[in-house]
Amino acid sequence: MQHQYGTAGKRKTKYYDIYPGIDDLKEPARRRIPYFAWEYLDSGTGIERLVDHNRQRLRAIEMVPKFVGGNFDVSLQTELMGETYDLPFGVAPVGMTGLMWPGGELMLARTASRNNIPYCLSTVACQSPETVGPLCDDNGWFQLYTPFDREICLDILKRARDSGFKTLVVTVDVPVPSMRERQRKAGLRIPPQTDLKTLLRVAARPQWAWATLLHGKPGLPLLEKYAKSGDLKEVSSFFGRQLNNVVNLDYIKYIRSQWQGKLVVKGVLHEEDARMLVEAGVDGIIVSNHGGRQFDAAPAAIDALPAVVKAVDGQCAILFDSGVRTGLDVVRALALGAQFVLLGRAFLYGIAALGEYGGDHVVNILDEDIANNLKQLGVREISELKSCLR
Protein backbone atom coordinates (compact mmCIF):
# COMPACT_ATOMS: atom_id res chain seq x y z
CA MET A 1 0.00 0.00 0.00
CA GLN A 2 1.54 3.30 -1.09
CA HIS A 3 1.60 6.47 0.97
CA GLN A 4 -0.61 9.26 -0.24
CA TYR A 5 2.37 11.62 -0.27
CA GLY A 6 5.29 9.60 1.07
CA THR A 7 8.34 8.33 -0.74
CA ALA A 8 8.69 4.76 0.51
CA GLY A 9 5.41 2.85 0.68
CA LYS A 10 7.22 -0.37 1.61
CA ARG A 11 7.78 1.09 5.08
CA LYS A 12 4.12 1.32 6.06
CA THR A 13 3.55 -0.72 9.23
CA LYS A 14 0.45 -2.04 10.94
CA TYR A 15 0.76 0.81 13.45
CA TYR A 16 0.08 3.45 10.79
CA ASP A 17 -3.28 4.62 12.19
CA ILE A 18 -2.70 3.65 15.83
CA TYR A 19 0.42 5.77 16.38
CA PRO A 20 0.44 8.39 13.59
CA GLY A 21 2.95 10.68 15.34
CA ILE A 22 6.17 10.32 17.33
CA ASP A 23 4.55 11.72 20.47
CA ASP A 24 1.90 9.00 20.23
CA LEU A 25 4.67 6.49 21.01
CA LYS A 26 5.74 8.10 24.29
CA GLU A 27 3.01 6.75 26.55
CA PRO A 28 3.14 3.13 25.28
CA ALA A 29 6.93 3.30 25.64
CA ARG A 30 6.64 4.56 29.22
CA ARG A 31 4.24 1.73 30.07
CA ARG A 32 6.63 -0.96 28.77
CA ILE A 33 9.93 0.02 30.39
CA PRO A 34 10.89 0.35 34.08
CA TYR A 35 10.65 3.72 35.76
CA PHE A 36 14.43 4.22 35.99
CA ALA A 37 14.86 3.44 32.28
CA TRP A 38 12.09 5.88 31.35
CA GLU A 39 13.65 8.64 33.43
CA TYR A 40 16.98 8.05 31.68
CA LEU A 41 15.33 8.29 28.26
CA ASP A 42 12.98 11.20 28.83
CA SER A 43 14.90 13.49 31.18
CA GLY A 44 17.25 16.40 30.68
CA THR A 45 19.32 18.20 33.29
CA GLY A 46 18.73 21.03 35.75
CA ILE A 47 15.13 22.24 35.67
CA GLU A 48 14.92 20.85 32.11
CA ARG A 49 14.26 24.24 30.60
CA LEU A 50 16.27 23.35 27.49
CA VAL A 51 14.40 20.13 26.66
CA ASP A 52 11.20 22.13 26.21
CA HIS A 53 12.99 25.16 24.74
CA ASN A 54 14.41 23.07 21.89
CA ARG A 55 10.92 22.06 20.85
CA GLN A 56 9.33 25.47 21.38
CA ARG A 57 11.90 27.20 19.20
CA LEU A 58 11.46 24.63 16.45
CA ARG A 59 7.69 25.09 16.56
CA ALA A 60 8.11 28.87 16.32
CA ILE A 61 9.61 28.66 12.82
CA GLU A 62 7.00 29.59 10.21
CA MET A 63 7.18 28.84 6.50
CA VAL A 64 5.13 30.31 3.66
CA PRO A 65 3.55 27.87 1.15
CA LYS A 66 3.46 28.47 -2.60
CA PHE A 67 0.30 27.09 -4.20
CA VAL A 68 0.39 27.59 -7.96
CA GLY A 69 3.31 25.42 -8.98
CA GLY A 70 1.21 22.58 -10.37
CA ASN A 71 1.36 18.87 -9.57
CA PHE A 72 4.72 17.23 -8.88
CA ASP A 73 6.45 14.38 -7.08
CA VAL A 74 8.99 14.82 -4.33
CA SER A 75 12.20 12.89 -3.71
CA LEU A 76 13.82 12.75 -0.31
CA GLN A 77 16.95 10.93 -1.45
CA THR A 78 19.90 12.77 0.07
CA GLU A 79 23.62 12.99 -0.72
CA LEU A 80 25.75 13.45 2.38
CA MET A 81 29.54 13.33 2.54
CA GLY A 82 29.74 11.16 -0.54
CA GLU A 83 27.01 8.71 0.48
CA THR A 84 23.43 8.45 -0.79
CA TYR A 85 20.63 7.88 1.72
CA ASP A 86 16.95 7.32 0.97
CA LEU A 87 15.90 9.99 3.46
CA PRO A 88 17.40 13.16 4.96
CA PHE A 89 17.60 11.84 8.52
CA GLY A 90 19.22 9.10 10.57
CA VAL A 91 19.50 7.63 14.07
CA ALA A 92 21.55 9.64 16.56
CA PRO A 93 23.84 7.93 19.09
CA VAL A 94 22.16 7.22 22.43
CA GLY A 95 24.18 5.73 25.26
CA MET A 96 22.84 2.64 27.04
CA THR A 97 20.14 2.07 24.41
CA GLY A 98 19.90 -1.53 25.59
CA LEU A 99 18.84 -0.32 29.03
CA MET A 100 15.78 1.34 27.53
CA TRP A 101 14.94 -1.66 25.39
CA PRO A 102 17.07 -4.81 25.51
CA GLY A 103 18.71 -5.46 22.15
CA GLY A 104 17.77 -1.95 21.04
CA GLU A 105 21.08 -1.29 19.28
CA LEU A 106 20.59 -4.41 17.16
CA MET A 107 17.04 -3.37 16.27
CA LEU A 108 18.09 0.11 15.18
CA ALA A 109 21.00 -1.22 13.14
CA ARG A 110 18.55 -3.44 11.25
CA THR A 111 16.19 -0.48 10.84
CA ALA A 112 19.05 1.48 9.25
CA SER A 113 19.82 -1.39 6.90
CA ARG A 114 16.19 -1.89 5.84
CA ASN A 115 15.61 1.81 5.21
CA ASN A 116 19.02 2.95 3.90
CA ILE A 117 19.61 5.55 6.62
CA PRO A 118 22.60 5.85 8.98
CA TYR A 119 22.66 4.46 12.50
CA CYS A 120 25.25 5.85 14.93
CA LEU A 121 26.42 3.48 17.66
CA SER A 122 27.51 5.04 20.96
CA THR A 123 30.80 4.35 22.73
CA VAL A 124 28.66 3.50 25.77
CA ALA A 125 26.25 1.22 23.93
CA CYS A 126 25.11 -2.08 25.40
CA GLN A 127 26.40 -3.89 22.30
CA SER A 128 29.91 -3.95 20.86
CA PRO A 129 30.85 -2.49 17.46
CA GLU A 130 31.81 -5.99 16.35
CA THR A 131 28.22 -7.14 16.96
CA VAL A 132 26.41 -4.10 15.55
CA GLY A 133 28.58 -3.12 12.59
CA PRO A 134 27.74 -6.09 10.33
CA LEU A 135 24.00 -5.46 10.82
CA CYS A 136 24.11 -1.90 9.48
CA ASP A 137 24.71 -2.88 5.85
CA ASP A 138 27.29 -0.13 5.26
CA ASN A 139 25.13 2.47 7.05
CA GLY A 140 26.95 2.33 10.37
CA TRP A 141 28.45 5.39 12.04
CA PHE A 142 30.42 5.15 15.29
CA GLN A 143 30.30 7.79 18.04
CA LEU A 144 33.46 8.35 20.08
CA TYR A 145 33.89 9.78 23.55
CA THR A 146 37.60 10.59 23.46
CA PRO A 147 39.71 8.70 26.03
CA PHE A 148 42.69 10.33 27.71
CA ASP A 149 44.85 7.36 26.68
CA ARG A 150 45.54 7.73 22.96
CA GLU A 151 46.54 4.07 22.63
CA ILE A 152 43.03 3.18 23.74
CA CYS A 153 41.69 5.71 21.25
CA LEU A 154 43.64 4.09 18.43
CA ASP A 155 42.38 0.65 19.35
CA ILE A 156 38.77 1.82 19.49
CA LEU A 157 39.16 3.42 16.05
CA LYS A 158 40.60 0.19 14.68
CA ARG A 159 37.76 -1.87 16.13
CA ALA A 160 35.17 0.51 14.68
CA ARG A 161 36.81 0.50 11.25
CA ASP A 162 37.25 -3.29 11.23
CA SER A 163 33.57 -3.67 12.16
CA GLY A 164 32.46 -1.77 9.05
CA PHE A 165 31.85 1.73 10.43
CA LYS A 166 32.79 4.32 7.81
CA THR A 167 31.89 7.54 9.61
CA LEU A 168 33.27 8.58 13.00
CA VAL A 169 31.28 11.01 15.15
CA VAL A 170 33.33 12.65 17.92
CA THR A 171 31.15 14.11 20.68
CA VAL A 172 32.66 17.24 22.26
CA ASP A 173 29.84 18.61 24.42
CA VAL A 174 30.36 16.39 27.49
CA PRO A 175 33.36 17.96 29.26
CA VAL A 176 31.97 16.56 32.53
CA PRO A 177 28.82 14.56 33.32
CA SER A 178 25.78 16.76 33.86
CA MET A 179 23.69 16.65 37.02
CA ARG A 180 20.78 14.58 35.58
CA GLU A 181 18.67 15.13 38.70
CA ARG A 182 15.67 13.12 37.51
CA GLN A 183 17.84 10.10 36.82
CA ARG A 184 19.38 10.28 40.27
CA LYS A 185 15.99 10.56 41.97
CA ALA A 186 14.77 7.58 39.94
CA GLY A 187 17.53 5.45 41.45
CA LEU A 188 19.39 4.91 38.17
CA ARG A 189 22.86 3.59 38.94
CA ILE A 190 25.58 1.87 36.97
CA PRO A 191 25.51 -1.00 37.71
CA PRO A 192 21.74 -1.11 38.33
CA GLN A 193 20.65 -1.45 41.93
CA THR A 194 19.11 -4.72 43.11
CA ASP A 195 17.11 -3.33 46.03
CA LEU A 196 13.47 -4.27 46.49
CA LYS A 197 12.13 -1.07 44.92
CA THR A 198 14.14 -1.63 41.73
CA LEU A 199 13.18 -5.29 41.52
CA LEU A 200 9.50 -4.42 41.91
CA ARG A 201 9.80 -1.84 39.13
CA VAL A 202 11.33 -4.46 36.87
CA ALA A 203 8.65 -7.01 37.78
CA ALA A 204 5.99 -4.45 36.83
CA ARG A 205 7.35 -4.46 33.26
CA PRO A 206 7.35 -8.19 32.34
CA GLN A 207 8.04 -7.68 28.62
CA TRP A 208 11.16 -5.66 29.41
CA ALA A 209 12.23 -8.19 32.05
CA TRP A 210 11.81 -11.09 29.62
CA ALA A 211 13.71 -9.26 26.89
CA THR A 212 16.51 -8.57 29.39
CA LEU A 213 16.71 -12.27 30.21
CA LEU A 214 17.07 -13.01 26.50
CA HIS A 215 19.71 -10.35 25.82
CA GLY A 216 21.48 -10.30 29.18
CA LYS A 217 21.92 -7.50 31.69
CA PRO A 218 22.89 -4.12 30.20
CA GLY A 219 26.66 -3.66 30.05
CA LEU A 220 29.37 -1.64 28.31
CA PRO A 221 31.07 -4.29 26.19
CA LEU A 222 33.28 -1.95 24.15
CA LEU A 223 35.04 -0.75 27.30
CA GLU A 224 35.49 -4.11 29.05
CA LYS A 225 38.73 -4.76 27.17
CA TYR A 226 40.33 -1.56 28.43
CA ALA A 227 38.98 -1.78 31.96
CA LYS A 228 40.26 -5.37 32.00
CA SER A 229 37.05 -6.41 33.68
CA GLY A 230 33.57 -7.61 32.85
CA ASP A 231 32.25 -6.18 36.12
CA LEU A 232 29.97 -3.28 35.22
CA LYS A 233 30.90 -1.27 38.30
CA GLU A 234 34.59 -1.44 37.42
CA VAL A 235 33.90 -0.68 33.76
CA SER A 236 31.77 2.32 34.74
CA SER A 237 34.52 3.58 37.02
CA PHE A 238 37.00 3.24 34.15
CA PHE A 239 34.64 5.20 31.90
CA GLY A 240 34.53 7.99 34.48
CA ARG A 241 38.33 8.18 34.62
CA GLN A 242 39.11 7.87 30.92
CA LEU A 243 36.29 9.35 28.91
CA ASN A 244 35.39 12.57 30.72
CA ASN A 245 37.75 14.52 28.52
CA VAL A 246 37.67 18.16 27.47
CA VAL A 247 38.51 17.84 23.78
CA ASN A 248 40.95 20.34 22.30
CA LEU A 249 41.74 21.05 18.67
CA ASP A 250 45.00 19.09 18.79
CA TYR A 251 43.07 15.94 19.72
CA ILE A 252 40.66 16.48 16.83
CA LYS A 253 43.61 16.88 14.45
CA TYR A 254 45.16 13.72 15.87
CA ILE A 255 41.95 11.76 15.26
CA ARG A 256 41.75 13.24 11.77
CA SER A 257 45.24 11.93 11.07
CA GLN A 258 44.34 8.43 12.30
CA TRP A 259 40.81 7.95 10.93
CA GLN A 260 40.56 7.14 7.23
CA GLY A 261 36.80 7.59 6.88
CA LYS A 262 34.53 10.59 7.27
CA LEU A 263 35.01 12.59 10.49
CA VAL A 264 32.08 14.43 12.06
CA VAL A 265 32.08 16.45 15.29
CA LYS A 266 28.89 16.51 17.38
CA GLY A 267 27.84 19.10 19.93
CA VAL A 268 28.75 22.39 18.24
CA LEU A 269 26.79 25.56 19.07
CA HIS A 270 29.38 28.35 18.66
CA GLU A 271 30.41 29.58 15.24
CA GLU A 272 34.04 30.02 16.36
CA ASP A 273 34.21 26.31 17.24
CA ALA A 274 32.80 25.57 13.79
CA ARG A 275 35.45 27.63 12.02
CA MET A 276 38.27 25.94 13.95
CA LEU A 277 36.88 22.49 13.17
CA VAL A 278 36.76 23.29 9.45
CA GLU A 279 40.42 24.27 9.64
CA ALA A 280 41.12 20.95 11.38
CA GLY A 281 39.75 19.10 8.36
CA VAL A 282 36.49 17.63 9.62
CA ASP A 283 33.95 16.45 7.06
CA GLY A 284 30.87 17.39 9.05
CA ILE A 285 29.57 19.26 12.11
CA ILE A 286 26.46 18.36 14.08
CA VAL A 287 24.77 21.37 15.63
CA SER A 288 23.42 19.96 18.89
CA ASN A 289 22.96 20.74 22.58
CA HIS A 290 22.81 17.03 23.51
CA GLY A 291 19.02 17.14 23.53
CA GLY A 292 19.02 19.36 26.61
CA ARG A 293 20.83 16.73 28.68
CA GLN A 294 24.10 18.55 29.41
CA PHE A 295 23.86 22.32 30.04
CA ASP A 296 20.44 23.77 30.77
CA ALA A 297 21.33 27.37 29.89
CA ALA A 298 22.47 26.60 26.34
CA PRO A 299 20.56 28.10 23.42
CA ALA A 300 18.07 26.01 21.50
CA ALA A 301 20.06 24.13 18.89
CA ILE A 302 17.85 25.45 16.09
CA ASP A 303 18.70 29.03 17.11
CA ALA A 304 22.43 28.24 16.87
CA LEU A 305 22.12 26.58 13.46
CA PRO A 306 22.07 29.63 11.11
CA ALA A 307 25.25 31.16 12.58
CA VAL A 308 27.14 27.86 12.28
CA VAL A 309 25.95 27.44 8.69
CA LYS A 310 27.18 30.94 7.88
CA ALA A 311 30.54 30.38 9.60
CA VAL A 312 31.19 27.11 7.78
CA ASP A 313 30.17 28.59 4.41
CA GLY A 314 29.84 25.25 2.65
CA GLN A 315 33.29 23.96 3.64
CA CYS A 316 31.88 20.89 5.39
CA ALA A 317 28.52 19.21 5.88
CA ILE A 318 26.14 20.60 8.52
CA LEU A 319 23.88 18.21 10.40
CA PHE A 320 21.29 19.02 13.07
CA ASP A 321 20.17 17.29 16.26
CA SER A 322 18.12 18.18 19.38
CA GLY A 323 14.37 18.50 19.90
CA VAL A 324 13.22 16.99 16.59
CA ARG A 325 9.92 15.10 16.93
CA THR A 326 8.15 15.53 13.59
CA GLY A 327 8.84 15.50 9.89
CA LEU A 328 8.00 19.19 9.88
CA ASP A 329 10.81 19.75 12.41
CA VAL A 330 13.16 18.03 9.97
CA VAL A 331 11.90 20.33 7.20
CA ARG A 332 12.51 23.38 9.40
CA ALA A 333 16.10 22.37 10.13
CA LEU A 334 16.75 21.67 6.45
CA ALA A 335 15.29 25.06 5.52
CA LEU A 336 17.69 26.77 7.93
CA GLY A 337 20.70 25.19 6.28
CA ALA A 338 21.19 21.73 7.74
CA GLN A 339 21.88 19.06 5.14
CA PHE A 340 20.83 16.17 7.37
CA VAL A 341 19.03 15.60 10.68
CA LEU A 342 19.60 13.07 13.45
CA LEU A 343 16.98 11.90 15.96
CA GLY A 344 17.64 10.03 19.19
CA ARG A 345 14.67 9.98 21.56
CA ALA A 346 12.18 9.51 18.71
CA PHE A 347 13.71 6.18 17.71
CA LEU A 348 14.01 5.05 21.32
CA TYR A 349 10.30 5.77 21.86
CA GLY A 350 9.64 3.61 18.81
CA ILE A 351 11.54 0.50 19.88
CA ALA A 352 10.48 0.82 23.53
CA ALA A 353 6.83 0.98 22.46
CA LEU A 354 6.82 -1.49 19.57
CA GLY A 355 9.97 -3.60 19.63
CA GLU A 356 11.79 -4.77 16.48
CA TYR A 357 9.84 -2.70 13.95
CA GLY A 358 9.35 0.35 16.14
CA GLY A 359 12.28 2.05 14.41
CA ASP A 360 10.76 1.32 11.02
CA HIS A 361 7.50 2.87 12.17
CA VAL A 362 9.36 6.04 13.18
CA VAL A 363 10.97 6.11 9.72
CA ASN A 364 7.52 5.71 8.19
CA ILE A 365 6.07 8.59 10.24
CA LEU A 366 8.89 10.96 9.37
CA ASP A 367 9.07 9.98 5.69
CA GLU A 368 5.41 10.64 5.09
CA ASP A 369 5.34 13.81 7.17
CA ILE A 370 8.35 15.31 5.37
CA ALA A 371 6.99 14.46 1.93
CA ASN A 372 3.54 15.77 2.85
CA ASN A 373 4.96 19.07 4.09
CA LEU A 374 7.06 19.54 0.97
CA LYS A 375 3.85 19.15 -1.00
CA GLN A 376 2.07 21.59 1.30
CA LEU A 377 4.85 24.11 0.71
CA GLY A 378 4.87 23.62 -3.06
CA VAL A 379 8.51 22.53 -2.92
CA ARG A 380 9.92 19.83 -5.20
CA GLU A 381 13.42 19.63 -3.75
CA ILE A 382 14.87 20.04 -0.28
CA SER A 383 17.19 22.70 -1.71
CA GLU A 384 14.14 24.93 -2.36
CA LEU A 385 13.01 25.03 1.28
CA LYS A 386 14.95 28.16 2.18
CA SER A 387 12.73 30.20 -0.15
CA CYS A 388 9.73 29.40 2.07
CA LEU A 389 11.13 30.87 5.30
CA ARG A 390 9.40 33.97 6.60
FILUMKE-806157 format. One record per atom (N, C-alpha, C): x, y, z. Coordinates in steps of 0.2 Angstrom, whole numbers, plus 5000, padded with zeros to 4 digits. Each point is the difference from the previous one (the first is absolute). Last residue first. Example, Ala and Ser with C-alpha at 12.3 -4.5 7.8 and 13.67 -1.06 7.14 Angstrom:
FILUMKE-806157
506449895035
500450065001
499650055003
500249725000
499650065000
500450065000
This chain:
FILUMKE-806157
505051635032
499750075001
500650055001
500249774986
500150025007
499750075000
500249864980
499450005003
500050035007
501949964985
499650054997
499350015004
501649825005
500250075003
499550054997
499949784992
499650015006
500250075003
500849874980
499650064999
499750025007
501449804998
500450064998
499650075000
499049785001
500250025007
500450074999
498349934981
500649985002
500250035007
497950044989
500249944997
500649975003
497950175009
500850004999
500149934998
497950115009
500150014993
500849994998
498849975022
500450074999
500150014992
498949805008
499650065003
500450074998
501149804994
499450014996
499650065002
501849935014
500250034994
499550014995
499449895019
500150075001
500350044995
499649764999
499450045000
500150075001
501849865002
499850004993
499350044999
500949965022
500550054996
499750004993
498949855014
499950075002
500450054996
500249774996
499450024997
499950075002
501949905009
500050004992
499450034998
500249965023
500350064998
500150004992
498949825010
499650065002
500450064997
501049794997
499450014996
499650065002
501949945012
500250024994
499450014995
499649915021
500250075001
500250034993
499549775002
499450045000
500150085001
501849845000
499750014993
499450045000
500949945021
500450054996
499850014993
498949845013
499950075003
500450054996
500049754998
499850044995
499850075002
500849845016
500449994994
499850054995
498850065022
500549954999
500350004993
498350155012
499849964995
500549944998
500250195017
499349994999
499849944996
502350075003
499749985007
499349994999
501150064981
500249935001
499749995007
499650224993
499749954995
500249935002
500950195012
499349995001
499749944996
502250064995
499949965007
499349995002
500550144981
500149934999
499949965006
499850235003
499549984996
500149924998
501750125012
499449985004
499549974996
501950084987
500149955005
499449985004
500850124974
499550005006
500249945004
501150174979
500049945004
499550015006
500550114974
499750015006
500149935004
501050164977
499849945003
499850015007
500850184987
499949954995
499849945002
499650265009
500349945002
499949954993
499250235002
500649994997
500449935002
497750105004
500450055003
500849984998
498149874992
499950064998
500650055002
499949785009
500350004993
499950074997
499049975021
500750005001
500450004993
497649985000
500350075003
500750005000
499049804994
499950054995
500350065002
499849845016
500649984996
500050054994
498250015015
500650035003
500649984996
498049924992
500050074999
500650035004
499549775003
500350014993
500150084999
500049935026
499650004994
500450004993
501050035022
499549945002
499549994994
502550135010
499649984994
499549945002
501850115014
499350035001
499549974994
502649984997
499850035006
499350034999
501949974980
499849955005
499750055006
501250014973
499650035005
499849955005
502150054980
499449965002
499750035006
501850074978
499750025007
499449955001
502549994985
499349995000
499750035007
502150124989
499849935002
499350005001
500850194990
500649975000
500049935003
498350194997
500049944995
500749965000
499550195016
500050024993
500149944995
500150045026
500349954996
500050014992
499050155015
500750005002
500349954996
497750024998
500350064997
500749995001
498749845011
500049994992
500450064997
499750015023
500549954998
500049994993
498450155008
500650035001
500649954998
497749935000
500150044995
500750035000
499249855018
500249974993
500250054995
499250035024
500750004998
500249984993
497849995009
500250075000
500750014998
499149785003
499750034993
500250085000
500549875020
500449994994
499850034994
499550115024
499749954996
500549994994
501350095020
499550024995
499749944997
501049985025
500250014993
499550034995
500049945025
500050074997
500250014993
500049795012
499350025000
500050074997
501749794996
500050075003
499450034999
500149764995
500750025003
500050065004
498149894987
500249965005
500750025004
498650084980
499850035006
500249965006
500549944977
499349995002
499850035006
502250034990
499949935004
499349995002
500750184986
500150025007
499949935004
500750074972
499649965005
500250025007
500750004973
499850055004
499549975005
502049894985
499349995002
499950055005
501849974979
499950025007
499349995001
502049904981
499350025002
500050025007
502049944989
499649994994
499350035002
502550085010
499449955001
499650004994
502250125005
499949964995
499449955001
501050205012
500349945002
499849944995
499150224997
500750004999
500449945002
497750025005
500149994992
500750014999
499450025022
499949934998
500150004992
500050215010
500649975002
500049924997
498150144997
500550024996
500749965002
498149965014
499949984993
500650024995
499950095022
500249935000
499949974993
499350215003
500750005000
500349935000
497650045001
500350014993
500850005000
498449875018
500350074999
500350004993
498949805009
499550065000
500350074999
500449704999
500350074998
499450055000
500249745003
499950045006
500250084999
501049784985
499350025003
500150045006
501549934976
500050025007
499350025003
501349834980
499450055001
500150025008
501449874977
500050025007
499550065002
500549774981
499850075001
500050025008
501849824993
499350014997
499850075001
502149905008
500050014993
499350014997
501450065024
499449974998
500050014992
501850085013
500049935001
499449974997
500450245000
500649974997
500049925001
498350135010
500050014993
500649974996
500050015024
499549954997
499950004993
501450165010
500349945000
499549944998
499250225001
500549994994
500349945001
498650055017
499649994994
500549994994
501050065020
499749935001
499649984993
500950225003
500549954999
499849935000
498550185007
500149994992
500549954998
498849965024
500350064996
500149984993
498349905021
500449994994
500250074997
499449895025
499950064996
500549994994
499049805014
500650034998
499850064996
499249775013
499850075002
500650054998
500249764998
499650034995
499750065001
501449865015
500450004994
499650054995
499349945023
500750035000
500250024993
497849915003
500150065003
500750035000
499649784992
499750054996
500150075003
500649825013
500550014995
499850064995
498449925016
500650045003
500550024995
498449854993
499750075001
500550045003
500549784998
500050034994
499850075000
499949875020
500750024998
500050034993
497949925007
500350065005
500750024998
499049814989
499850074997
500250055005
501449784994
499550025006
499850074998
501649864988
499350004997
499550025005
502750074995
499549975004
499450004997
502050124993
500249935002
499649975005
499950214988
499950005007
500349945003
499950024977
500550055002
499950015008
498649854988
500749984998
500550055003
497650045002
500249945004
500849994999
498550164988
500550025005
500349955004
498349964983
500550034997
500650025005
497949925007
500449954998
500650024996
498250065019
500450054996
500549964996
497449935011
500750015001
500350054996
497549875009
500350054996
500850015002
498849765002
500050075003
500350054996
499049804987
500450005005
500050075003
498649904983
500650034997
500550015005
497949885005
500249984993
500750034998
498950075020
500349945001
500249974994
499050214999
500750005003
500249935001
497950024992
500550024994
500750005003
498249965015
500149954996
500550014995
499350185013
500449955004
500249944996
498650164991
500750035000
500449955004
497749954999
500350004993
500750025000
498850025020
500249934999
500349994993
499650195019
500150014992
500249934998
499750035023
499450044997
500050014993
501949915012
499449955000
499450034997
501850145004
500249964994
499449955000
499950145018
499950044994
500149964994
500549905021
499350014999
499850044993
502249985007
499849944998
499250004998
501150195010
500249994993
499749934997
499650055023
499750054996
500149994992
501249875016
499349984999
499650044996
502750004996
499650005006
499249994998
502250014987
499649935001
499550015006
501350184981
499949985007
499649935000
501650084979
499450005003
499949985007
502550084992
499549954998
499350015003
500350184997
500449954996
500549975004
497450135004
500749995002
500449954995
497550155006
500449974995
500750005002
498050085012
500449945002
500449974995
498550205000
499749944998
500449945002
500850225004
499449995004
499649934998
501950074987
500249985006
499449995005
499550074978
500349935000
500249985007
499350224997
499449965000
500349925000
501650184999
499650005006
499549945000
502150084986
499549954999
499649985006
502150144995
499749985006
499549954999
502150014983
499550055002
499649975007
502649944990
499349985001
499650055002
502150084987
499949975007
499349974999
500750094981
500750015003
500049975007
498549984978
500049975006
500750015004
499450064976
499650045005
499949975007
501149924979
500450045003
499750045006
500049764982
499650055004
500450045005
500349874975
500450015007
499550055003
499849814980
499650065003
500350015007
500649864975
500150015007
499750065002
499749824979
499950075002
500150005008
500049794988
500450054995
500050075002
499849735010
499750075001
500550044996
500249765003
499650024994
499850075001
501549865014
499349985001
499550034994
502350065003
500049934998
499349975000
500450225007
500149994993
500049934998
499850055023
499450034996
500149994993
501849935014
499449965001
499450024996
501950145000
500149944996
499449955001
500050195013
499950024993
500149944996
500449975023
499350014998
499950024993
502249995007
499749935000
499250014999
501250205002
500249964994
499749945000
499750115020
499650044994
500249964994
501249935018
499349985001
499650034994
502150085002
500149934998
499349975000
500250225009
500050004993
500149934997
499050095024
500549964997
500049994993
498350125011
500650045002
500649964996
497649974989
500449995006
500650045001
497650054987
500750004999
500349985007
497649944988
500250045006
500849995000
498549944978
500550005004
500050055006
498449864980
500050065004
500649995005
499349894975
500249995006
500250065004
498449904978
500450055002
500249985007
498949864978
500250015007
500450065001
499049884980
499750065002
500250025007
500549804987
500350054997
499850075003
498949805008
500150004992
500350064997
499549925024
499950064997
500050014993
500649815015
499350014999
499850064996
502349955007
499849964995
499250004998
501050125019
500250024994
499749964994
499749955024
499550044997
500250024993
501449865014
499349975000
499550044995
502250085006
500149944996
499349974999
500250195014
500050024992
500149934996
498849975024
500750024997
499950024993
498150035019
500249964995
500750024998
498750135015
500049945003
500149944995
501050265000
499449964998
500149945004
501450214999
499749965006
499449974998
501250114983
500549975004
499749965006
498350044980
500450035005
500549965003
498850004974
500149965006
500450045005
498450074978
500650015004
500049975006
498849974974
499949995008
500750015003
498850084974
500549985005
499849995007
498549944977
500250065004
500649985005
498649854984
500550044998
500150075003
498549815006
499750064997
500550054997
500449775010
499450004996
499850064997
501950005014
500149964994
499450004996
499850115021
500450034995
500249974994
498849885017
499650064997
500450044995
501249845013
499649974994
499550054997
501250075018
500549994995
499649974994
498950035020
500050074996
500549994994
499649815015
499450024996
500150064996
501849945014
499949954995
499450024996
500350125019
500550024995
500049954994
498649955019
499850064996
500550024995
499849825018
500249994993
499850064995
498850025023
500549954999
500149984992
499250245009
499749944998
500549954998
500650175014
499350034999
499649944996
502349975005
499650005006
499350024999
501549994982
499849935002
499650005007
501150204990
499449984997
499749945002
502050145007
499649955004
499349994997
501150214990
500349965004
499549955004
499850124975
499750005007
500349955005
500350134973
500249965005
499750015007
498650044977
500650035004
500249955005
498849974975
499949985007
500750035004
498950114976
500349935003
499950005007
499250154975
500149995008
500349935001
499150094978
500550055003
500150005007
499549794982
499650055003
500550055004
500849814986
499350014998
499650065003
502749994996
499549975005
499350024997
502850004992
499350014998
499649975005
502750105001
499549955000
499350024998
501950155002
500249954995
499549945000
499750195015
500749985001
500149944995
497650044998
500450025006
500749975000
497550024985
500749994999
500350035006
497449914996
500450055002
500849985000
497149964993
500749975000
500550055001
497550024998
500450025006
500749975001
498050094981
500549945001
500450035007
497450054986
500650025004
500549945001
498050094981
500249955005
500650035004
497950144987
500749975000
500149955005
498150204988
500149935003
500749984999
499450275001
499849944996
500249945004
500350235007
500649974996
499849944996
498950175016
499850004993
500649974996
499950055025
499449954998
499950004993
501850055022
499950024993
499649954997
500650075028
499949954994
499950044993
501450065024
499550034995
499949954994
500949985028
500249994992
499450024996
501050025028
499550004995
500350004993
500849945027
500250014993
499450004995
500049945024
499950074999
500150024992
500449785011
499250014998
499950084998
502249935008
499849974993
499350024998
500650075021
500450044995
499949974993
499149885019
499750064999
500350054994
501149805007
499449984996
499650074999
501950015013
500249974993
499450004996
499750055023
500250064996
500249984993
499549835017
499450044997
500250054995
501849905011
499649954996
499450034997
501350135014
500250004993
499749944997
499650055023
499750054996
500249994993
500449875021
499849974994
499650064995
501250015022
499350005000
499749984994
502349905004
499850065003
499250005001
500749844981
500450025005
499750075003
498749804986
500550044998
500550015006
498149794993
500250055004
500650054996
498949784993
499650064999
500350065003
501049785001
499950014993
499750075000
500549915021
500650014996
499850034993
498249945014
500350065002
500750024997
498949794996
499650054997
500350075002
500949815009
500250004993
499750064997
499449955022
500750035000
500250014993
497949895004
500050085002
500750034999
499449784985
500050025007
500150075001
498849914978
500750005003
500050025007
498050004986
500349934999
500750005003
498550195000
499649955003
500449935000
500850204989
500050015007
499749945004
499850014976
500749995002
500050005008
498050064991
500149934999
500749985002
499650234999
499649975006
500149924999
501050134983
500350025006
499649965006
499550014976
500349945002
500350015007
498850174988
499549955001
500449945003
501250194991
499850015007
499549945002
500850014978
500549985005
499750005007
498249974981
500550045002
500549985005
498049874992
500250044994
500650055001
498949775010
500550055003
500250044994
498349864996
499949995007
500550055003
499849964976
499550045003
499950005008
501849884989
499950064996
499550055003
501049775005
499950055005
499850074997
500749804988
499349995003
499850055005
501850074981
500049945005
499350005002
501650104978
499450015004
499949945005
501850044983
500150005007
499450015005
500149994975
500249935003
500150015008
499650194985
499449965002
500249945004
501250234995
500249935001
499549965002
499950244996
500549984995
500249925001
497650165006
500649985002
500549974995
497650085001
500550054998
500749985001
498149855003
499750054996
500550054997
500849755005
499850065004
499650054995
500049744995
500450055000
499750065004
499949725001
499650065000
500450065000
